[in-house]
């Protein structure tokens, strides 16, 4: 589902870039480098967030709590 959402978000930008590139007078070197960096950053972010672990089915999330003056981080535990 994420790929579809990402594709739907990116399509207008790709179409605009193609329109600009095919419209004559090629793009400047700065534009190409900037666009390449942005695409690489987005791809890296997508890869990073894709690697994030989700809570397994049958588990419940327990939010962070304050116990005896210490913060116990949030975690997953069986239901």
matplotlib code that plots the C-alpha trace (Angstrom):
import matplotlib.pyplot as plt

x = [0.0, 2.9, 4.3, 1.0, 0.7, 4.3, 3.7, 0.6, 2.4, 5.5, 3.6, 2.7, 6.3, 7.6, 5.1, 6.1, 9.8, 9.3, 7.2, 10.0, 12.8, 11.0, 9.9, 13.2, 16.3, 17.7, 17.9, 20.8, 23.4, 22.3, 18.7, 19.8, 22.1, 19.5, 16.8, 19.1, 19.9, 16.3, 15.3, 18.2, 17.1, 13.5, 14.6, 16.8, 14.0, 11.6, 14.2, 14.8, 11.1, 10.5, 13.0, 11.3, 9.9, 6.1, 4.5, 3.7, 0.0, -1.3, 0.9, -0.2, 1.8, 2.5, 3.4, 6.4, 5.8, 7.4, 8.3, 10.2, 11.6, 12.8, 11.3, 10.5, 10.5, 7.4, 7.4, 5.2, 3.9, 1.5, -2.1]
y = [0.0, 2.4, 2.0, 2.9, 6.0, 7.0, 6.5, 8.6, 11.4, 11.3, 11.0, 14.8, 15.8, 13.3, 14.5, 18.1, 17.3, 15.5, 18.4, 20.8, 18.6, 18.0, 21.6, 22.7, 24.4, 21.6, 21.8, 23.4, 21.2, 22.6, 21.4, 17.9, 17.6, 19.0, 16.7, 13.7, 14.5, 14.9, 11.6, 9.8, 11.3, 10.2, 6.7, 6.5, 7.7, 5.2, 2.4, 3.5, 3.6, 0.3, -1.3, -0.1, -3.0, -3.1, -4.8, -8.4, -9.5, -10.5, -8.0, -4.7, -1.5, -0.3, 3.4, 4.8, 5.1, 6.8, 4.2, 5.1, 8.3, 6.4, 6.4, 2.9, 3.0, 2.0, -1.6, -4.4, -7.3, -10.2, -9.6]
z = [0.0, 0.8, -2.7, -4.3, -2.1, -2.8, -6.6, -6.5, -4.7, -7.1, -10.4, -10.7, -10.1, -12.6, -15.2, -14.5, -14.8, -18.1, -19.4, -18.5, -19.9, -23.2, -23.5, -25.0, -23.5, -21.4, -17.7, -15.9, -14.2, -10.8, -11.4, -12.3, -9.3, -7.0, -8.3, -8.1, -4.5, -3.6, -5.2, -3.5, -0.1, -0.6, -1.6, 1.4, 3.7, 2.2, 2.7, 6.3, 7.2, 5.5, 7.8, 10.9, 12.8, 13.3, 16.3, 15.6, 15.4, 18.8, 20.6, 22.3, 22.7, 26.2, 26.2, 28.1, 31.8, 34.8, 37.5, 40.7, 39.0, 35.9, 32.5, 31.2, 27.4, 25.5, 24.3, 22.9, 25.1, 24.5, 25.0]

ax = plt.figure().add_subplot(projection="3d")
ax.plot(x, y, z, "-o")
ax.set_aspect("equal")
plt.show()
